[in-house]
């Protein structure tokens, strides 16, 4: 154990040590009939525990403190703190034993027992024993204590169990209890339910669920994309385009997810002129390089690479990105030869190295970064916080 870790353990255990010293001092004073303030005879085990702590043996210290602390009204909070410490350190079995011991005490006050139930529920969640945790949080709801915390943890449990009906139900109860607006989260639950049905049966009709998601949160980009994908699979290309155009008004950050789908849908109905016009309007929003690159590619197809190159140059003057530079190099390579071509190839290789392996998406809540899109952050578990990265190395 390093100095920093030892320091953290000492700091964490100081309240335990102080509480145990105070408690045994008080008990000895009462036994001895001492009246003067501060008069006490502390337990030898207390000093032995401190000695372990000071000699970098925190595990032995914790064992001693557990031994000397009896569960009485004066020490309940100390036991709760010690159990939480065990859970944070990953020693969940020890935390469970402490909190189970507290819950079993018939002399506990109602508020103390409720807090012990909450902590024991968290222990079970940490252990993956969701059914046990669920029953404890449900008990807290029944007795009307720690309702908000219990509801929040139940919603978390149902998400992990992928029980989306219950997640939706309890998110509504949590919303009523806290006043939070959970529409965006609930819309994702509906999308998850729709996706689960599609995974089970690709031909399943989930349009009603997606309509509910958009009704719950009109800015749900995920629902719009799912509607577009399903419509495209059915050959309903106009409906696909309509669904994709909603994203512009829902969240501009997700335009990179829209552009490839748009191109396929417009090509399917052979409306390339309309596609170019719409891409030009998206590019004018300066919300990413993807519409610019797509429009440049179409321009090269229709009127030649020279015009596309001039367009890219003008856009890079306003908003430079490595992906834009890479495309410009491609156009320059077309007519380059000799030493100039070698120089351009070197520049292209450098540009590719700069973006190779770079994350394409980042969570705005915790900073998690990755190359795949996640509607729920794998790190902090927040919904709708992972978005395409914008900037010179991204969009």
C-alpha positions as a Markdown table, in Angstrom:
| # | Residue | x | y | z |
|---|---|---|---|---|
| 1 | Unk | 0.0 | 0.0 | 0.0 |
| 2 | Unk | 1.4 | 3.4 | -1.1 |
| 3 | Unk | 1.6 | 6.5 | 1.1 |
| 4 | Unk | -1.4 | 8.1 | -0.7 |
| 5 | Unk | -3.6 | 5.0 | -0.3 |
| 6 | Unk | -2.6 | 4.7 | 3.4 |
| 7 | Unk | -3.5 | 8.4 | 3.9 |
| 8 | Unk | -6.9 | 7.8 | 2.4 |
| 9 | Unk | -7.5 | 4.8 | 4.6 |
| 10 | Unk | -6.4 | 6.7 | 7.7 |
| 11 | Unk | -8.7 | 9.6 | 6.8 |
| 12 | Unk | -11.6 | 7.2 | 6.2 |
| 13 | Unk | -11.1 | 5.4 | 9.5 |
| 14 | Unk | -10.5 | 8.5 | 11.7 |
| 15 | Unk | -14.3 | 8.9 | 12.3 |
| 16 | Unk | -14.4 | 5.2 | 13.2 |
| 17 | Unk | -11.5 | 5.5 | 15.6 |
| 18 | Unk | -12.8 | 8.7 | 17.1 |
| 19 | Unk | -16.2 | 7.3 | 17.5 |
| 20 | Unk | -14.9 | 4.1 | 19.1 |
| 21 | Unk | -12.7 | 6.0 | 21.5 |
| 22 | Unk | -15.5 | 8.3 | 22.5 |
| 23 | Unk | -17.9 | 5.5 | 23.0 |
| 24 | Unk | -15.6 | 3.3 | 25.1 |
| 25 | Unk | -14.4 | 6.4 | 27.0 |
| 26 | Unk | -18.0 | 7.2 | 27.7 |
| 27 | Unk | -18.9 | 3.7 | 28.7 |
| 28 | Unk | -15.9 | 3.4 | 31.1 |
| 29 | Unk | -16.7 | 6.7 | 32.6 |
| 30 | Unk | -20.3 | 5.7 | 33.2 |
| 31 | Unk | -19.1 | 2.4 | 34.7 |
| 32 | Unk | -16.7 | 4.1 | 37.0 |
| 33 | Unk | -19.1 | 6.8 | 38.0 |
| 34 | Unk | -16.8 | 9.5 | 36.7 |
| 35 | Unk | -18.4 | 12.9 | 36.6 |
| 36 | Unk | -15.7 | 15.1 | 35.3 |
| 37 | Unk | -15.7 | 16.0 | 31.6 |
| 38 | Unk | -13.4 | 13.9 | 29.5 |
| 39 | Unk | -12.8 | 11.4 | 32.3 |
| 40 | Unk | -12.5 | 8.0 | 30.6 |
| 41 | Unk | -10.5 | 4.8 | 30.3 |
| 42 | Unk | -10.3 | 3.7 | 26.7 |
| 43 | Unk | -10.3 | 0.1 | 25.7 |
| 44 | Unk | -6.8 | -1.3 | 25.0 |
| 45 | Unk | -8.2 | -2.7 | 21.7 |
| 46 | Unk | -8.9 | 0.9 | 20.6 |
| 47 | Unk | -5.2 | 1.8 | 21.0 |
| 48 | Unk | -4.2 | -1.5 | 19.4 |
| 49 | Unk | -6.3 | -0.6 | 16.4 |
| 50 | Unk | -4.7 | 2.8 | 16.1 |
| 51 | Unk | -1.3 | 1.2 | 16.4 |
| 52 | Unk | -2.2 | -1.1 | 13.4 |
| 53 | Unk | -3.3 | 2.0 | 11.5 |
| 54 | Unk | -0.2 | 3.9 | 12.1 |
| 55 | Unk | 2.0 | 0.9 | 11.1 |
| 56 | Unk | 0.3 | 0.5 | 7.7 |
| 57 | Unk | -1.9 | -2.4 | 8.6 |
| 58 | Unk | -5.3 | -1.1 | 7.9 |
| 59 | Unk | -7.0 | -4.5 | 7.5 |
| 60 | Unk | -5.9 | -5.5 | 11.0 |
| 61 | Unk | -7.0 | -2.1 | 12.3 |
| 62 | Unk | -10.5 | -2.6 | 10.8 |
| 63 | Unk | -10.8 | -6.1 | 12.4 |
| 64 | Unk | -10.0 | -4.6 | 15.8 |
| 65 | Unk | -12.4 | -1.7 | 15.4 |
| 66 | Unk | -15.2 | -4.2 | 14.3 |
| 67 | Unk | -14.5 | -6.3 | 17.4 |
| 68 | Unk | -14.6 | -3.5 | 19.9 |
| 69 | Unk | -17.7 | -1.7 | 18.5 |
| 70 | Unk | -20.9 | -3.2 | 19.8 |
| 71 | Unk | -24.1 | -2.4 | 17.9 |
| 72 | Unk | -25.8 | 0.1 | 20.2 |
| 73 | Unk | -27.6 | 3.4 | 19.5 |
| 74 | Unk | -24.4 | 5.3 | 19.8 |
| 75 | Unk | -22.5 | 3.2 | 17.3 |
| 76 | Unk | -25.0 | 2.6 | 14.5 |
| 77 | Unk | -23.7 | 5.5 | 12.4 |
| 78 | Unk | -20.2 | 4.2 | 12.9 |
| 79 | Unk | -21.2 | 0.8 | 11.6 |
| 80 | Unk | -22.9 | 2.3 | 8.7 |
| 81 | Unk | -19.8 | 4.3 | 7.8 |
| 82 | Unk | -17.6 | 1.3 | 8.2 |
| 83 | Unk | -19.9 | -0.8 | 5.9 |
| 84 | Unk | -19.8 | 1.9 | 3.3 |
| 85 | Unk | -16.1 | 2.0 | 3.5 |
| 86 | Unk | -15.9 | -1.8 | 2.9 |
| 87 | Unk | -18.2 | -1.4 | -0.2 |
| 88 | Unk | -16.1 | 1.4 | -1.7 |
| 89 | Unk | -13.0 | -0.8 | -1.2 |
| 90 | Unk | -14.6 | -3.7 | -3.0 |
| 91 | Unk | -15.0 | -5.8 | 0.1 |
| 92 | Unk | -18.7 | -6.2 | -0.4 |
| 93 | Unk | -19.1 | -9.4 | 1.6 |
| 94 | Unk | -17.9 | -7.7 | 4.7 |
| 95 | Unk | -20.1 | -4.7 | 4.0 |
| 96 | Unk | -23.1 | -7.1 | 3.7 |
| 97 | Unk | -22.3 | -8.8 | 7.0 |
| 98 | Unk | -22.2 | -5.4 | 8.8 |
| 99 | Unk | -25.4 | -4.1 | 7.3 |
| 100 | Unk | -27.2 | -7.5 | 7.8 |
| 101 | Unk | -26.2 | -7.4 | 11.4 |
| 102 | Unk | -27.7 | -3.9 | 11.8 |
| 103 | Unk | -31.0 | -4.8 | 10.0 |
| 104 | Unk | -31.4 | -7.8 | 12.3 |
| 105 | Unk | -31.2 | -5.7 | 15.5 |
| 106 | Unk | -34.7 | -5.3 | 17.0 |
| 107 | Unk | -33.7 | -2.3 | 19.0 |
| 108 | Unk | -32.8 | -0.1 | 16.0 |
| 109 | Unk | -34.9 | 3.1 | 15.5 |
| 110 | Unk | -37.0 | 3.0 | 12.3 |
| 111 | Unk | -34.9 | 5.7 | 10.6 |
| 112 | Unk | -31.7 | 3.8 | 11.4 |
| 113 | Unk | -33.1 | 0.5 | 10.1 |
| 114 | Unk | -34.3 | 2.2 | 6.9 |
| 115 | Unk | -30.8 | 3.5 | 6.3 |
| 116 | Unk | -29.3 | 0.1 | 7.0 |
| 117 | Unk | -31.8 | -1.4 | 4.4 |
| 118 | Unk | -30.7 | 1.2 | 1.9 |
| 119 | Unk | -27.0 | 0.5 | 2.4 |
| 120 | Unk | -27.6 | -3.3 | 2.3 |
| 121 | Unk | -29.5 | -2.8 | -1.0 |
| 122 | Unk | -26.5 | -1.0 | -2.4 |
| 123 | Unk | -24.2 | -3.9 | -1.2 |
| 124 | Unk | -26.4 | -6.4 | -3.1 |
| 125 | Unk | -26.4 | -4.2 | -6.2 |
| 126 | Unk | -22.6 | -4.0 | -6.1 |
| 127 | Unk | -22.6 | -7.9 | -5.9 |
| 128 | Unk | -25.0 | -8.2 | -8.8 |
| 129 | Unk | -27.7 | -9.7 | -6.5 |
| 130 | Unk | -30.4 | -7.5 | -8.1 |
| 131 | Unk | -33.4 | -9.6 | -6.9 |
| 132 | Unk | -32.3 | -9.1 | -3.2 |
| 133 | Unk | -31.6 | -5.4 | -3.8 |
| 134 | Unk | -35.0 | -5.0 | -5.5 |
| 135 | Unk | -36.9 | -6.5 | -2.5 |
| 136 | Unk | -35.1 | -4.2 | -0.1 |
| 137 | Unk | -35.8 | -1.0 | -2.1 |
| 138 | Unk | -39.4 | -2.1 | -2.5 |
| 139 | Unk | -39.6 | -2.5 | 1.3 |
| 140 | Unk | -38.3 | 1.1 | 1.6 |
| 141 | Unk | -41.1 | 2.3 | -0.7 |
| 142 | Unk | -43.6 | 0.4 | 1.4 |
| 143 | Unk | -42.5 | 2.0 | 4.6 |
| 144 | Unk | -42.2 | 5.4 | 2.9 |
| 145 | Unk | -38.6 | 6.1 | 3.7 |
| 146 | Unk | -35.7 | 7.0 | 1.4 |
| 147 | Unk | -38.2 | 6.8 | -1.4 |
| 148 | Unk | -36.3 | 8.9 | -4.0 |
| 149 | Unk | -33.1 | 6.9 | -3.5 |
| 150 | Unk | -35.0 | 3.6 | -3.6 |
| 151 | Unk | -36.8 | 4.6 | -6.8 |
| 152 | Unk | -33.5 | 5.8 | -8.4 |
| 153 | Unk | -31.8 | 2.5 | -7.6 |
| 154 | Unk | -34.8 | 0.5 | -8.8 |
| 155 | Unk | -34.7 | 2.3 | -12.2 |
| 156 | Unk | -31.0 | 1.4 | -12.4 |
| 157 | Unk | -31.7 | -2.2 | -11.6 |
| 158 | Unk | -34.4 | -2.5 | -14.3 |
| 159 | Unk | -32.1 | -0.9 | -16.8 |
| 160 | Unk | -29.4 | -3.5 | -16.1 |
| 161 | Unk | -31.9 | -6.3 | -16.2 |
| 162 | Unk | -33.3 | -4.8 | -19.4 |
| 163 | Unk | -36.8 | -4.9 | -18.0 |
| 164 | Unk | -37.9 | -1.8 | -19.9 |
| 165 | Unk | -41.5 | -1.9 | -18.9 |
| 166 | Unk | -40.6 | -1.6 | -15.2 |
| 167 | Unk | -37.9 | 0.9 | -16.0 |
| 168 | Unk | -40.5 | 3.1 | -17.7 |
| 169 | Unk | -43.0 | 2.6 | -14.8 |
| 170 | Unk | -40.5 | 3.4 | -12.1 |
| 171 | Unk | -39.0 | 6.3 | -14.0 |
| 172 | Unk | -42.5 | 7.9 | -14.0 |
| 173 | Unk | -42.7 | 7.3 | -10.2 |
| 174 | Unk | -39.2 | 8.8 | -9.7 |
| 175 | Unk | -40.2 | 11.8 | -11.9 |
| 176 | Unk | -43.3 | 12.3 | -9.7 |
| 177 | Unk | -41.3 | 12.1 | -6.5 |
| 178 | Unk | -38.4 | 14.4 | -7.5 |
| 179 | Unk | -39.9 | 16.7 | -10.1 |
| 180 | Unk | -37.1 | 15.8 | -12.5 |
| 181 | Unk | -38.0 | 15.7 | -16.2 |
| 182 | Unk | -37.1 | 12.2 | -17.3 |
| 183 | Unk | -38.8 | 12.3 | -20.7 |
| 184 | Unk | -35.5 | 11.9 | -22.6 |
| 185 | Unk | -34.5 | 8.9 | -20.6 |
| 186 | Unk | -37.9 | 7.3 | -20.9 |
| 187 | Unk | -37.8 | 7.8 | -24.7 |
| 188 | Unk | -34.5 | 5.7 | -24.7 |
| 189 | Unk | -36.3 | 3.0 | -22.7 |
| 190 | Unk | -39.0 | 2.9 | -25.4 |
| 191 | Unk | -36.3 | 2.7 | -28.1 |
| 192 | Unk | -34.5 | -0.1 | -26.1 |
| 193 | Unk | -37.8 | -2.0 | -25.9 |
| 194 | Unk | -38.3 | -1.6 | -29.7 |
| 195 | Unk | -34.7 | -2.7 | -30.4 |
| 196 | Unk | -35.2 | -5.8 | -28.2 |
| 197 | Unk | -38.3 | -6.8 | -30.1 |
| 198 | Unk | -36.4 | -6.3 | -33.4 |
| 199 | Unk | -33.5 | -8.4 | -32.2 |
| 200 | Unk | -36.0 | -11.2 | -31.4 |
| 201 | Unk | -37.9 | -10.7 | -34.6 |
| 202 | Unk | -36.5 | -8.5 | -37.4 |
| 203 | Unk | -40.0 | -8.2 | -38.9 |
| 204 | Unk | -41.6 | -7.0 | -35.6 |
| 205 | Unk | -43.8 | -3.9 | -35.9 |
| 206 | Unk | -42.3 | -1.4 | -33.5 |
| 207 | Unk | -43.6 | 1.7 | -35.1 |
| 208 | Unk | -46.0 | 2.4 | -32.2 |
| 209 | Unk | -43.1 | 2.2 | -29.7 |
| 210 | Unk | -41.0 | 4.6 | -31.7 |
| 211 | Unk | -44.0 | 7.0 | -32.0 |
| 212 | Unk | -44.4 | 6.8 | -28.2 |
| 213 | Unk | -40.7 | 7.7 | -27.9 |
| 214 | Unk | -41.0 | 10.7 | -30.1 |
| 215 | Unk | -44.2 | 11.7 | -28.3 |
| 216 | Unk | -42.4 | 11.4 | -25.0 |
| 217 | Unk | -39.4 | 13.3 | -26.2 |
| 218 | Unk | -39.7 | 15.1 | -29.6 |
| 219 | Unk | -36.0 | 15.6 | -29.7 |
| 220 | Unk | -35.2 | 11.9 | -29.5 |
| 221 | Unk | -32.7 | 11.5 | -32.4 |
| 222 | Unk | -32.4 | 7.8 | -31.7 |
| 223 | Unk | -36.1 | 7.3 | -32.4 |
| 224 | Unk | -35.9 | 9.3 | -35.7 |
| 225 | Unk | -32.9 | 7.2 | -36.9 |
| 226 | Unk | -34.7 | 4.0 | -36.0 |
| 227 | Unk | -37.8 | 5.1 | -37.9 |
| 228 | Unk | -35.6 | 6.0 | -40.9 |
| 229 | Unk | -33.8 | 2.7 | -40.9 |
| 230 | Unk | -37.0 | 0.7 | -40.6 |
| 231 | Unk | -38.6 | 2.8 | -43.4 |
| 232 | Unk | -35.6 | 2.3 | -45.7 |
| 233 | Unk | -35.7 | -1.5 | -45.1 |
| 234 | Unk | -39.3 | -1.5 | -46.3 |
| 235 | Unk | -38.5 | 0.6 | -49.3 |
| 236 | Unk | -40.4 | 3.6 | -47.9 |
| 237 | Unk | -37.7 | 6.1 | -49.0 |
| 238 | Unk | -39.7 | 9.3 | -48.8 |
| 239 | Unk | -40.6 | 8.4 | -45.2 |
| 240 | Unk | -37.0 | 7.7 | -44.6 |
| 241 | Unk | -36.0 | 11.2 | -45.8 |
| 242 | Unk | -38.7 | 12.8 | -43.7 |
| 243 | Unk | -37.5 | 11.0 | -40.5 |
| 244 | Unk | -33.9 | 12.0 | -41.2 |
| 245 | Unk | -34.7 | 15.6 | -41.8 |
| 246 | Unk | -36.1 | 15.8 | -38.2 |
| 247 | Unk | -32.6 | 15.4 | -36.8 |
| 248 | Unk | -31.6 | 18.8 | -38.0 |
| 249 | Unk | -34.1 | 20.3 | -35.5 |
| 250 | Unk | -33.6 | 17.7 | -32.8 |
| 251 | Unk | -29.8 | 17.9 | -32.3 |
| 252 | Unk | -27.3 | 19.2 | -34.9 |
| 253 | Unk | -24.4 | 17.3 | -33.2 |
| 254 | Unk | -25.8 | 14.1 | -34.7 |
| 255 | Unk | -25.7 | 15.2 | -38.4 |
| 256 | Unk | -22.8 | 12.8 | -39.0 |
| 257 | Unk | -25.2 | 9.9 | -38.3 |
| 258 | Unk | -27.7 | 11.3 | -40.7 |
| 259 | Unk | -25.6 | 12.1 | -43.8 |
| 260 | Unk | -24.8 | 8.5 | -45.0 |
| 261 | Unk | -28.5 | 7.5 | -44.5 |
| 262 | Unk | -29.6 | 10.6 | -46.4 |
| 263 | Unk | -27.4 | 9.8 | -49.4 |
| 264 | Unk | -28.8 | 6.3 | -49.7 |
| 265 | Unk | -32.4 | 7.4 | -49.4 |
| 266 | Unk | -32.1 | 10.2 | -52.0 |
| 267 | Unk | -30.2 | 8.0 | -54.4 |
| 268 | Unk | -32.9 | 5.4 | -54.1 |
| 269 | Unk | -35.5 | 7.9 | -55.4 |
| 270 | Unk | -33.0 | 9.5 | -57.8 |
| 271 | Unk | -33.3 | 13.0 | -56.4 |
| 272 | Unk | -29.7 | 14.0 | -56.4 |
| 273 | Unk | -30.4 | 17.7 | -57.0 |
| 274 | Unk | -32.6 | 17.8 | -54.0 |
| 275 | Unk | -29.9 | 16.0 | -52.0 |
| 276 | Unk | -27.3 | 18.5 | -53.0 |
| 277 | Unk | -29.6 | 21.4 | -52.0 |
| 278 | Unk | -30.3 | 19.9 | -48.6 |
| 279 | Unk | -26.6 | 19.1 | -48.0 |
| 280 | Unk | -25.7 | 22.7 | -48.9 |
| 281 | Unk | -28.2 | 23.9 | -46.3 |
| 282 | Unk | -26.7 | 21.5 | -43.7 |
| 283 | Unk | -23.2 | 22.6 | -44.5 |
| 284 | Unk | -24.2 | 26.2 | -44.0 |
| 285 | Unk | -25.0 | 25.4 | -40.4 |
| 286 | Unk | -21.3 | 24.7 | -39.7 |
| 287 | Unk | -22.3 | 21.7 | -37.6 |
| 288 | Unk | -19.6 | 19.4 | -38.9 |
| 289 | Unk | -17.5 | 18.4 | -41.9 |
| 290 | Unk | -19.7 | 15.4 | -43.0 |
| 291 | Unk | -22.2 | 17.4 | -45.0 |
| 292 | Unk | -19.4 | 19.3 | -46.7 |
| 293 | Unk | -17.5 | 16.1 | -47.7 |
| 294 | Unk | -20.7 | 14.5 | -49.0 |
| 295 | Unk | -21.6 | 17.6 | -51.0 |
| 296 | Unk | -18.0 | 17.8 | -52.4 |
| 297 | Unk | -18.2 | 14.1 | -53.5 |
| 298 | Unk | -21.5 | 14.7 | -55.3 |
| 299 | Unk | -20.1 | 17.9 | -56.8 |
| 300 | Unk | -17.1 | 16.0 | -58.2 |
| 301 | Unk | -19.4 | 13.4 | -59.7 |
| 302 | Unk | -21.6 | 15.9 | -61.4 |
| 303 | Unk | -19.3 | 18.8 | -62.5 |
| 304 | Unk | -15.8 | 17.6 | -61.8 |
| 305 | Unk | -13.2 | 17.5 | -59.1 |
| 306 | Unk | -11.9 | 21.0 | -59.8 |
| 307 | Unk | -15.1 | 22.5 | -58.7 |
| 308 | Unk | -15.3 | 20.2 | -55.7 |
| 309 | Unk | -11.7 | 21.1 | -54.8 |
| 310 | Unk | -12.5 | 24.9 | -54.8 |
| 311 | Unk | -15.5 | 24.2 | -52.6 |
| 312 | Unk | -13.5 | 22.3 | -50.1 |
| 313 | Unk | -10.8 | 25.0 | -50.0 |
| 314 | Unk | -13.4 | 27.7 | -49.3 |
| 315 | Unk | -14.9 | 25.5 | -46.5 |
| 316 | Unk | -11.5 | 24.8 | -44.9 |
| 317 | Unk | -10.8 | 28.5 | -44.7 |
| 318 | Unk | -13.9 | 28.8 | -42.5 |
| 319 | Unk | -13.6 | 25.6 | -40.5 |
| 320 | Unk | -10.4 | 23.5 | -41.0 |
| 321 | Unk | -10.5 | 19.8 | -40.2 |
| 322 | Unk | -8.0 | 17.0 | -40.9 |
| 323 | Unk | -10.7 | 15.1 | -42.7 |
| 324 | Unk | -11.3 | 18.0 | -45.0 |
| 325 | Unk | -7.6 | 18.4 | -45.6 |
| 326 | Unk | -7.4 | 14.7 | -46.5 |
| 327 | Unk | -10.1 | 15.1 | -49.1 |
| 328 | Unk | -8.4 | 18.1 | -50.5 |
| 329 | Unk | -5.2 | 16.1 | -50.9 |
| 330 | Unk | -7.1 | 13.4 | -52.8 |
| 331 | Unk | -8.3 | 16.0 | -55.3 |
| 332 | Unk | -4.8 | 17.4 | -55.6 |
| 333 | Unk | -3.3 | 14.0 | -56.3 |
| 334 | Unk | -5.5 | 13.5 | -59.4 |
| 335 | Unk | -3.3 | 15.7 | -61.6 |
| 336 | Unk | -0.1 | 15.6 | -59.6 |
| 337 | Unk | 3.1 | 13.8 | -60.7 |
| 338 | Unk | 6.7 | 13.5 | -59.9 |
| 339 | Unk | 8.0 | 15.1 | -56.8 |
| 340 | Unk | 4.7 | 17.0 | -56.1 |
| 341 | Unk | 2.9 | 13.7 | -56.0 |
| 342 | Unk | 5.4 | 12.2 | -53.5 |
| 343 | Unk | 5.0 | 15.3 | -51.3 |
| 344 | Unk | 1.2 | 15.0 | -51.4 |
| 345 | Unk | 1.3 | 11.3 | -50.6 |
| 346 | Unk | 3.5 | 12.1 | -47.6 |
| 347 | Unk | 1.0 | 14.8 | -46.5 |
| 348 | Unk | -1.9 | 12.3 | -46.9 |
| 349 | Unk | -0.1 | 9.7 | -44.9 |
| 350 | Unk | 0.5 | 12.2 | -42.1 |
| 351 | Unk | -3.2 | 13.3 | -42.1 |
| 352 | Unk | -4.3 | 9.6 | -41.9 |
| 353 | Unk | -2.0 | 9.0 | -39.0 |
| 354 | Unk | -3.4 | 12.0 | -37.2 |
| 355 | Unk | -6.9 | 10.6 | -37.3 |
| 356 | Unk | -6.1 | 6.9 | -37.2 |
| 357 | Unk | -7.1 | 5.4 | -33.9 |
| 358 | Unk | -8.7 | 8.7 | -32.7 |
| 359 | Unk | -12.0 | 8.5 | -30.9 |
| 360 | Unk | -15.0 | 9.5 | -33.0 |
| 361 | Unk | -17.4 | 9.9 | -30.1 |
| 362 | Unk | -17.2 | 11.4 | -26.6 |
| 363 | Unk | -19.4 | 11.6 | -23.5 |
| 364 | Unk | -20.1 | 15.1 | -22.5 |
| 365 | Unk | -20.8 | 14.0 | -18.9 |
| 366 | Unk | -17.7 | 11.9 | -17.9 |
| 367 | Unk | -15.4 | 12.2 | -20.9 |
| 368 | Unk | -15.5 | 8.6 | -22.1 |
| 369 | Unk | -14.3 | 8.4 | -25.7 |
| 370 | Unk | -14.6 | 5.7 | -28.2 |
| 371 | Unk | -15.0 | 4.9 | -31.9 |
| 372 | Unk | -18.5 | 3.4 | -31.7 |
| 373 | Unk | -21.8 | 5.2 | -31.0 |
| 374 | Unk | -23.4 | 4.5 | -27.6 |
| 375 | Unk | -26.8 | 5.9 | -26.7 |
| 376 | Unk | -26.0 | 5.1 | -23.1 |
| 377 | Unk | -22.4 | 5.9 | -21.9 |
| 378 | Unk | -20.6 | 2.7 | -21.0 |
| 379 | Unk | -18.7 | 4.5 | -18.3 |
| 380 | Unk | -21.1 | 6.8 | -16.4 |
| 381 | Unk | -24.4 | 5.2 | -17.7 |
| 382 | Unk | -25.9 | 8.5 | -18.7 |
| 383 | Unk | -28.3 | 8.5 | -21.6 |
| 384 | Unk | -27.8 | 10.7 | -24.7 |
| 385 | Unk | -24.5 | 12.2 | -23.6 |
| 386 | Unk | -22.2 | 10.4 | -26.1 |
| 387 | Unk | -22.0 | 12.4 | -29.3 |
| 388 | Unk | -19.7 | 12.7 | -32.4 |
| 389 | Unk | -16.6 | 14.7 | -31.6 |
| 390 | Unk | -16.3 | 18.1 | -33.3 |
| 391 | Unk | -13.2 | 20.0 | -33.9 |
| 392 | Unk | -10.1 | 19.9 | -36.1 |
| 393 | Unk | -9.6 | 16.1 | -35.5 |
| 394 | Unk | -13.3 | 15.3 | -35.7 |
| 395 | Unk | -16.3 | 17.0 | -37.3 |
